[in-house]
Amino acid sequence: MSNYRYEPVLVHHGIKGQKWGVRRFQKDDGSLTPAGVKRYNDMESNVSSLKAKYKAAKKSFNRDFNEAYRNTGAHISKKGRDANTEQWNKTYDSSNAMDKAKKEYKDAKRELKLAKKERLKGAKEAVRQNTSAAEKLIYGQGTMRKAAKLVAKNNMTVKEAMSSAKKQAWRNTALFVLASGVGSIAMSKLASRSGNGVRDPLNDTLAIIKKPTAEALKSLSFLK
């Protein structure tokens, strides 16, 4: 009789219907496929449904507990005591139902959180692959991260997200330069008035800053 030695082997067969190099839930441009949209919508709907179920179970438990507690010791007859025992048994069942609903809700919520984390990871990879070296150099990692968040949250393509993130980057830069320039002007004017008996430097500074800022902001309309 021959002796055979079997070694444990871990085998991964993948997902049914999945093809090598083809994403199931995300397109190359970063947006979700129809299957991806359905998946996230179903997960969010499931979380909302389980949350409502948990709230209802918790409300039912509180009602049963208060009723059982209120009637404890209030009955002298055996029939009354037996009825109160039944109320406590009902409360025990309500407690188990509440714990089960809470666990299901937390598990679904955790699963959705992990899915969103994976979605953001995929969005970052899509942004990295679909942006040029020049864009990465000019706009930096902050703009790339903002674009990835827009892709993940709003189901944008990388092109749409990068366009929005670039506009915001230019807007922030313009406001920073504007604030720096206005601040320098305000401080220089304030310094020139320091010997003329100015009673409230703070109000004087605000008066100097207010008008130039309002006028300059109108010129930023092209960034909207």
C-alpha positions in Angstrom: 0.0 0.0 0.0 1.4 3.4 -1.0 1.7 6.2 1.4 0.7 9.6 0.0 1.7 12.9 1.7 -0.7 15.8 1.2 0.5 19.4 1.7 -2.1 22.2 2.5 -2.4 24.6 -0.4 -4.0 28.0 -0.5 -5.8 28.6 -3.8 -7.5 31.9 -4.9 -10.0 31.6 -7.7 -11.0 35.3 -7.8 -14.5 36.7 -8.3 -17.0 35.1 -10.6 -17.2 37.1 -13.8 -14.0 39.1 -13.1 -11.4 39.4 -15.9 -7.7 40.1 -15.5 -6.9 43.9 -15.9 -10.6 44.9 -15.8 -11.9 46.7 -12.8 -15.4 45.6 -11.7 -16.5 48.7 -9.9 -14.3 51.5 -11.2 -13.5 52.8 -14.7 -10.1 53.9 -15.9 -11.1 57.5 -15.6 -11.9 57.1 -11.9 -15.7 57.1 -12.1 -17.8 54.2 -11.0 -19.2 51.5 -13.3 -22.9 50.8 -13.2 -22.1 47.8 -10.9 -20.1 50.1 -8.7 -22.9 52.7 -8.4 -25.4 49.9 -7.5 -23.0 48.4 -5.0 -22.5 51.7 -3.0 -26.2 52.6 -3.3 -27.2 49.2 -1.9 -24.6 49.5 0.9 -25.8 52.9 1.9 -29.4 51.9 1.7 -28.7 48.8 3.8 -27.0 50.9 6.5 -30.0 53.3 6.7 -32.4 50.4 6.9 -30.5 48.7 9.7 -30.1 51.9 11.6 -33.9 52.4 11.5 -34.3 48.7 12.6 -31.9 49.2 15.5 -33.7 52.4 16.7 -37.0 50.6 16.6 -35.6 47.6 18.5 -34.1 50.0 21.2 -37.4 51.8 21.5 -39.3 48.5 21.9 -36.8 47.3 24.6 -37.1 50.6 26.6 -40.9 50.3 26.5 -40.9 46.6 27.6 -38.4 47.3 30.4 -40.2 50.3 31.8 -43.5 48.4 31.8 -42.0 45.3 33.5 -40.1 47.4 36.1 -43.2 49.6 36.9 -45.3 46.4 37.6 -42.6 44.6 39.7 -44.0 44.2 43.2 -47.3 45.8 42.3 -49.1 42.4 42.1 -50.0 40.3 45.2 -51.8 37.5 43.5 -50.0 34.6 41.8 -51.7 35.5 38.5 -50.3 39.0 38.7 -46.8 37.8 39.6 -46.9 35.4 36.7 -47.9 38.2 34.3 -45.0 40.3 35.6 -42.7 37.4 35.0 -43.9 37.2 31.4 -43.2 40.9 31.0 -39.6 40.3 32.1 -39.3 37.4 29.7 -40.6 39.7 26.9 -38.0 42.3 28.0 -35.3 39.7 27.8 -36.3 38.9 24.2 -36.4 42.6 23.4 -32.9 43.0 24.7 -31.6 40.2 22.6 -33.4 41.6 19.5 -31.9 45.0 20.2 -28.4 43.6 20.6 -28.7 41.7 17.3 -30.0 44.7 15.5 -27.2 46.8 16.9 -24.5 44.3 15.8 -26.0 44.1 12.3 -26.1 47.9 12.0 -22.5 48.3 13.2 -21.2 45.5 10.9 -22.9 47.1 7.9 -21.6 50.6 8.9 -18.1 49.2 9.2 -18.4 47.5 5.8 -19.5 50.7 4.2 -16.6 52.6 5.8 -14.1 50.1 4.4 -15.7 50.3 1.0 -15.4 54.1 1.0 -11.8 53.8 2.1 -11.1 51.4 -0.8 -12.9 53.8 -3.1 -10.7 56.7 -2.1 -7.6 54.5 -2.5 -8.8 53.6 -6.1 -9.5 57.3 -6.8 -6.0 58.3 -5.7 -4.6 55.7 -8.0 -6.7 56.9 -10.9 -5.6 60.5 -10.4 -2.0 59.4 -10.2 -2.3 57.5 -13.5 -4.3 60.1 -15.4 -2.3 63.3 -14.5 0.9 64.4 -16.2 4.2 64.9 -14.5 3.9 68.6 -15.3 0.5 68.8 -13.5 1.9 67.0 -10.5 4.9 69.4 -10.3 2.8 72.6 -10.7 -0.1 71.8 -8.5 1.4 69.5 -5.9 0.0 66.7 -3.7 -2.6 68.9 -2.1 -4.5 69.4 -5.3 -4.1 65.7 -6.2 -5.6 64.7 -2.9 -8.5 67.2 -3.4 -9.2 65.8 -6.8 -9.2 62.2 -5.5 -11.7 63.2 -2.8 -13.9 64.7 -5.5 -13.7 61.6 -7.6 -14.6 59.4 -4.6 -17.3 61.5 -3.1 -19.1 62.9 -6.2 -18.3 60.1 -8.7 -16.5 62.5 -11.0 -14.0 61.5 -13.7 -10.4 62.5 -13.0 -10.6 65.2 -15.7 -13.6 66.8 -14.1 -12.1 66.5 -10.6 -8.8 67.9 -11.6 -10.5 70.9 -13.3 -12.4 71.7 -10.1 -9.3 71.2 -7.9 -7.2 73.4 -10.2 -9.7 76.3 -10.0 -9.8 76.0 -6.2 -6.0 76.0 -6.1 -5.8 79.2 -8.2 -8.5 80.8 -6.2 -6.7 80.1 -2.9 -3.4 81.3 -4.3 -5.1 84.5 -5.6 -6.7 85.2 -2.2 -3.4 84.5 -0.4 -1.5 87.0 -2.6 -4.3 89.5 -2.3 -4.4 89.2 1.5 -0.6 89.6 1.7 -0.6 92.7 -0.5 -3.6 94.4 1.2 -2.0 93.6 4.6 1.3 95.2 3.6 -0.5 98.3 2.3 -2.6 98.6 5.5 0.4 98.2 7.8 2.4 100.9 5.8 -0.5 103.4 6.0 -1.0 102.6 9.6 2.6 103.2 10.3 2.5 106.6 8.5 -0.4 107.6 10.7 1.2 106.5 14.0 2.3 110.0 14.8 -1.0 111.7 14.1 -3.0 110.7 17.2 -4.9 107.8 15.8 -7.1 106.6 18.7 -8.2 103.1 17.4 -5.6 101.3 15.2 -7.8 98.2 14.7 -10.8 100.1 13.2 -8.3 102.1 11.1 -6.8 98.9 9.7 -10.2 97.4 8.9 -11.2 100.6 7.1 -8.1 100.4 5.0 -8.5 96.7 4.2 -12.2 96.6 3.5 -12.5 98.6 0.3 -9.5 97.1 -1.6 -10.5 93.6 -0.7 -14.1 94.0 -1.9 -12.9 95.5 -5.2 -10.3 92.9 -5.7 -12.7 90.0 -5.1 -14.8 91.2 -8.0 -11.9 90.5 -10.3 -11.8 86.9 -9.2 -15.1 86.1 -10.9 -13.4 84.3 -13.7 -12.3 81.6 -11.2 -15.9 80.7 -10.3 
